[in-house]
Structure formats: structure tokens, C-alpha cells
Amino acid sequence: MPRTLRDPVLILTLTVAVMVVGQAASYCPGVFDWEASAGMEGDELSYSVWSNYATRYSVAAFAGSEAPKTAYAFYDGKCGGDRVSWPGIDSELRNMTHELENRGCDLKRVDTAGLMGLIGDPANEKAVLLAIAGVLPREAYDGTPESPLLKWVGLGGRLYWSGGPIGKYSADSDGTSVVQGYSEAIFGVADAVYEGNGKSHGPVADVGEALSLTSNNMKYGLSEDLPGALSFGRSADGYGTAVSVPIGLGSITALSMGGGGLARVDMVQALAAGVTPDTALLGVSHGNVGKGAVSDVLTISAHGGTTTVYAYLGGQLSTRGKCFSFP
């Protein structure tokens, strides 16, 4: 059903995002309308963006990204008591579900039983899992490298994490416990997770800048020295606000700050664009568009693989987008 002025989402949302895809056009009726089209020839990405109000736009091209059409979010209020059920987590997940849907990704919740079914099915070896509660169910993760969740990641699963020190807590219906040696169990080294309260005032790395990431909170960020790690946010003392690390055939992508506001948008942007440890920025264009169209050609770096193009309006307050791939 078309949205109207009675729709509170449209009343409160002041940004729109678009996606550029080869020779295809997108159109969304409503208060904020937009269209986009693009094509690639060689190392040239041509694009056109139209909006019916003035805002900022960005078009970014990446190698090594794998934008998901479907992702799963773990949430189980019966697992871990108040740690999992921190105030606002249900609302936070509803917001993220809506924001990812507006970027072309369907986010489905799973409880402990659903999580075990997900990671136990060989068909889901390359699925994407979001966890923002700061704790994992003991049935899936018991603090050993042989935990079902870690084995799933090693076989190709992709875990996006925020909200606490990854792997430090496991829980069941009887309560939450601290996992000793959690850093070694997951990453093979001690002190892979930053547990201080510092902030970084340094620049955002190129991949994060292309996605308009903003968080400068270092708490629970990952070490940038982990083998194969991609740090794509801000940095301080060898840790990063946004780090993606290869684990076997899969990966763990951790954003240091928990849910809420712009930090939530950072995670949504990273997940929607499909950031992996192999992601590299090929080119980006930022500009302004308003009540008309902007057309341009972006020359990207040559590479031998698939190019993922991600575009959005609104900069740090983006709310809509899509990803498409050029072989």
C-alpha cells in the first residue's frame, strides 16, 4: 500500500537512499520520491540520481563485499535474563528490521532454537547473523573453539556483532556466566577485544567514509592486528571502531558501540553493504541532489572480481538503499 502523510515513518524521516544498478531504474512513490539508474562499462560507472527534495547523495563501489538479501537476528528474552533483555532491545531490532528492509535486506529474528536450526543446517553455511545483545546462548557457544556457532562461522558463516565484548558471556535460562579465555577461543590470541572506555578522534577509514560511518566509541572494538583484519572505522591504540576479521571460511564483523541512534545506522550500513574482511573501496562519489537529477561518471579502480555498488541519500542519516552486483 502506498505510504501517505499519515505514515509516521515518512513524517519523521528526513532522508532517502537510492541504489544504482546496471541500466535498471527504481521508483518509490510517496512524500519522498526517487529514481536511480546506472551502468558499467570497463572501469567506468555511470549513474543518475533523482530526488524530489534537496539532500546529500553517495555512490560507492566495492570489491570483496557480499550484500545479503536475507539476514537473521538472534534475540531470546528467555536466555540470559536482563542482559539479553536490556531496555529497548526489542524496539532496536524493530528499527533495524525496518532500516534493513529499506536497503533491500530482509531481517528475520531467531530465538535459541531457531539459531541452532540455522547454524546446524548445511544450507545456511554462508548465512548472515546479527547479534546486538552482548550475549550468546550456551547451547550455541560455550567458550570453546568447538562451539557450534564458531564452527558455523569457520565453515563460511558471517556474524555481525555489537553491544558487548564478543564471546565474553554465554547464557541459558538459569542465567549468564562469564567465559574465561573467550578472546583466545574465538581469535586465537588474548586481548583481541578492547574493554576500555576510550574514544577515537582520528579519521574514518576509506570504506567507512564511503558508508558515512560516524561512531568514535572504542568500547568493545576489535584489534586491528588480528590476521587478515579490515579496520574500516576509526582507530586508537591498535583497536578499531569497526573491524571485520576472517575466521576460517567465514568472518566476524564487530562494531564497537552498541545499538542506538547513529551507531545503529553504522551497523545497518555495514551489513547492508555486505562488508567483509576482503572489502576494498574502488571509488566513491558524494554530492548534492534536490528536486531534479544528478548524472555523472565515476571511474573505479580496476580489479578482477565482482563489483558491488551501494548508493544512498542523506549521508550520516541515510534511511534507504539497495545493493546490486556487476560481474
C-alpha positions in Angstrom: 0.0 0.0 0.0 1.5 3.4 -0.9 2.6 5.5 2.1 0.7 8.6 3.0 1.1 11.7 5.2 -0.4 9.6 8.0 2.5 7.2 7.9 4.7 8.3 10.9 7.8 6.8 9.3 7.5 9.2 6.4 6.6 12.1 8.6 9.7 11.6 10.8 12.2 10.5 8.2 14.1 13.3 6.5 16.4 11.2 4.3 16.0 8.9 1.4 18.5 6.5 -0.1 18.8 5.1 -3.5 20.7 2.3 -5.2 22.4 2.3 -8.5 22.1 -0.8 -10.7 23.0 -1.5 -14.3 20.5 0.1 -16.7 17.7 -0.5 -14.2 15.6 2.2 -12.7 13.9 2.3 -9.2 11.0 4.4 -8.2 9.3 4.8 -4.8 6.0 6.7 -4.6 5.2 8.7 -1.6 6.2 12.0 0.1 9.9 11.5 -0.8 10.2 10.2 -4.4 13.4 9.0 -6.0 14.7 7.3 -9.1 18.2 5.9 -9.9 19.9 4.2 -12.9 23.4 3.2 -13.7 25.6 1.1 -16.0 29.1 -0.1 -16.1 31.5 -0.3 -19.0 35.0 -1.2 -18.3 36.2 0.8 -15.3 33.5 3.5 -15.7 30.4 3.5 -13.6 27.8 5.9 -15.0 24.9 6.8 -12.7 21.9 9.1 -12.4 20.1 10.0 -9.2 16.8 11.9 -8.9 15.1 13.1 -5.8 12.2 15.4 -5.1 13.9 17.2 -2.3 17.4 18.5 -1.6 19.7 16.2 0.2 23.2 14.6 0.0 23.9 11.5 -2.1 26.7 9.0 -2.1 27.5 6.3 -4.7 30.2 3.8 -3.6 31.8 0.8 -5.4 33.4 -2.0 -3.6 35.3 -5.2 -4.3 35.0 -8.1 -1.9 31.6 -7.2 -0.5 28.8 -9.6 -0.2 25.5 -7.8 0.3 22.9 -10.1 1.8 19.2 -10.3 0.7 18.3 -12.0 4.0 19.9 -11.8 7.4 19.0 -13.3 10.8 19.0 -11.5 14.2 19.4 -13.5 17.4 17.1 -12.5 20.2 15.8 -14.6 23.0 14.4 -13.0 26.1 14.5 -16.3 28.0 18.2 -16.6 27.5 20.4 -14.6 29.9 17.7 -12.7 31.7 18.2 -8.9 31.9 21.4 -9.0 30.0 19.7 -10.1 26.8 16.6 -8.1 27.6 18.2 -4.7 28.1 15.7 -1.9 27.8 15.0 -1.0 24.3 16.5 -4.1 22.5 13.1 -5.1 21.1 12.5 -1.6 19.8 16.1 -1.5 18.5 15.6 -4.7 16.5 12.3 -3.4 15.1 14.1 -0.3 13.9 16.9 -2.3 12.4 14.5 -4.6 10.7 12.7 -1.6 9.1 16.0 0.1 8.1 17.5 -3.0 6.5 14.2 -3.7 4.7 14.6 -0.2 3.2 18.0 -1.2 2.0 16.8 -4.5 0.4 17.6 -6.9 3.2 15.1 -9.0 5.0 16.0 -9.3 8.7 14.4 -12.3 10.4 14.5 -12.9 14.2 15.6 -16.3 15.6 15.4 -17.5 19.2 17.8 -20.1 20.7 16.0 -23.0 18.9 15.9 -21.0 15.7 19.6 -20.2 16.0 20.5 -23.8 16.5 18.5 -24.8 13.5 20.1 -22.0 11.4 23.7 -22.9 12.2 23.0 -26.7 12.1 21.7 -26.6 8.5 24.4 -27.0 5.8 22.2 -24.9 3.5 23.0 -21.9 5.8 26.7 -22.2 5.9 27.1 -18.8 4.3 24.2 -17.1 6.1 24.4 -13.7 7.8 23.7 -13.4 11.5 23.3 -10.2 13.5 23.8 -10.2 17.3 23.5 -7.0 19.3 22.5 -8.3 22.8 26.1 -8.8 24.1 25.5 -12.5 25.0 25.2 -15.8 23.2 23.2 -18.9 24.2 25.3 -21.6 25.9 23.8 -24.2 23.5 25.4 -22.4 20.6 28.5 -21.0 22.3 30.2 -22.5 25.4 33.5 -20.7 25.1 35.5 -23.4 23.3 36.6 -23.4 19.6 34.3 -26.4 19.1 31.2 -24.4 19.9 28.5 -24.9 17.2 28.4 -21.2 16.4 32.2 -20.9 15.9 32.3 -24.0 13.8 29.5 -22.4 11.7 31.5 -19.3 11.2 34.5 -21.3 10.3 32.6 -23.0 7.5 31.5 -19.7 5.9 29.0 -18.1 8.2 29.1 -14.3 8.7 28.5 -12.9 12.1 27.9 -9.1 12.6 28.3 -8.2 16.3 27.7 -5.2 18.6 26.6 -4.5 22.1 29.3 -6.0 24.3 32.7 -7.9 24.3 32.2 -10.6 21.8 32.2 -14.1 23.3 32.6 -13.0 26.9 29.2 -14.0 28.0 27.1 -17.1 27.4 23.7 -17.8 28.9 20.8 -20.1 29.3 17.5 -20.0 31.2 19.4 -20.3 34.5 21.4 -17.2 34.0 24.5 -15.6 32.4 28.1 -16.6 33.0 31.5 -15.1 32.1 33.6 -17.1 29.7 37.2 -17.4 30.7 39.7 -17.2 27.8 37.0 -16.0 25.3 39.4 -14.0 23.2 41.7 -17.0 22.7 38.8 -19.3 21.9 37.5 -17.1 19.1 40.6 -15.3 17.8 43.5 -17.4 19.0 45.1 -14.5 20.9 44.5 -12.7 24.2 43.2 -9.1 24.4 41.6 -9.1 20.9 38.7 -7.0 22.4 39.1 -3.5 23.8 37.3 -3.2 27.1 38.3 0.4 28.0 36.1 3.4 27.6 38.2 5.5 25.2 37.2 7.3 22.1 38.9 7.9 18.8 39.2 11.3 17.3 41.0 10.1 14.2 39.7 9.9 10.7 37.4 7.2 9.4 39.0 4.7 7.1 38.1 4.9 3.4 35.5 2.1 3.4 33.8 3.6 6.4 33.9 7.1 5.0 32.2 5.8 1.8 29.4 4.4 4.1 29.2 7.6 6.2 30.1 5.7 9.5 30.3 8.1 12.5 30.9 6.2 15.8 34.1 7.1 17.7 33.4 4.9 20.8 36.2 2.4 21.1 34.5 0.2 23.7 34.4 -3.5 22.7 36.2 -2.8 19.4 38.5 -5.4 17.9 42.2 -5.4 17.5 43.4 -4.2 14.1 46.4 -6.6 14.3 44.3 -9.8 14.0 45.4 -11.7 10.9 43.6 -10.5 7.8 41.6 -7.9 9.7 40.0 -5.0 7.9 39.6 -1.9 10.0 37.0 0.4 8.3 36.0 2.8 11.0 38.1 4.9 13.4 41.3 3.7 15.2 43.1 4.2 18.5 45.8 2.2 20.3 45.7 -0.6 17.8 41.9 -1.2 18.0 39.1 -0.1 15.7 35.5 1.0 16.0 34.6 -1.2 13.0 36.7 -4.3 12.2 36.0 -7.3 10.1 38.1 -10.5 10.8 38.3 -13.7 8.8 37.5 -16.8 10.8 38.2 -19.9 8.6 36.0 -19.5 5.6 33.7 -17.1 7.3 34.0 -13.8 9.2 33.2 -11.8 12.3 32.4 -8.1 11.7 32.3 -6.2 15.0 31.2 -2.6 15.6 32.3 -1.2 18.9 29.3 0.7 20.1 26.0 -0.9 21.0 22.7 0.0 19.5 21.1 3.4 19.4 20.9 6.4 17.0 23.8 6.8 14.6 25.6 3.7 16.0 22.6 1.7 14.8 22.9 3.3 11.4 26.6 2.4 11.2 25.8 -1.3 11.7 22.9 -1.2 9.2 25.1 0.5 6.6 27.9 -2.1 7.1 25.6 -5.1 7.0 23.5 -3.8 4.0 26.7 -3.1 2.0 28.0 -6.6 2.9 31.3 -5.6 4.4 33.7 -8.5 4.8 37.5 -8.7 5.5 38.1 -8.7 1.8 36.1 -5.4 1.1 38.1 -2.7 -0.7 36.9 0.6 -1.9 37.1 1.0 -5.7 35.6 4.5 -5.9 33.1 6.8 -4.3 31.2 9.9 -5.2 29.5 12.3 -2.8 27.3 15.2 -3.9 24.0 17.0 -3.5 20.8 16.5 -5.3 17.4 18.3 -5.0 14.2 18.4 -7.0 15.9 17.1 -10.0 18.5 14.7 -11.3 22.3 14.4 -11.0 24.2 12.4 -13.5 27.9 11.6 -13.6 30.5 9.0 -14.4 32.7 7.5 -11.6 36.0 5.9 -12.7 36.7 3.0 -10.3 39.9 1.0 -9.7 40.4 -2.0 -11.9 40.0 -5.4 -10.3 39.2 -8.9 -11.4 36.1 -9.7 -9.4 32.5 -8.7 -8.8 31.8 -5.0 -8.1 29.2 -4.2 -5.5 27.6 -0.7 -5.9 25.9 0.9 -3.0 24.2 4.3 -3.1 22.2 6.3 -0.6 20.8 9.7 0.1 21.2 11.6 3.4 24.8 10.9 4.4 25.0 10.0 8.1 21.2 10.0 8.3 20.6 7.6 5.5 17.4 5.5 5.6 17.0 3.7 2.3 19.3 1.9 -0.2 19.9 -1.1 -2.3 22.8 -3.2 -3.4 23.5 -4.7 -6.8 26.4 -6.5 -8.3 28.2 -6.2 -11.6 30.2 -9.3 -12.6 
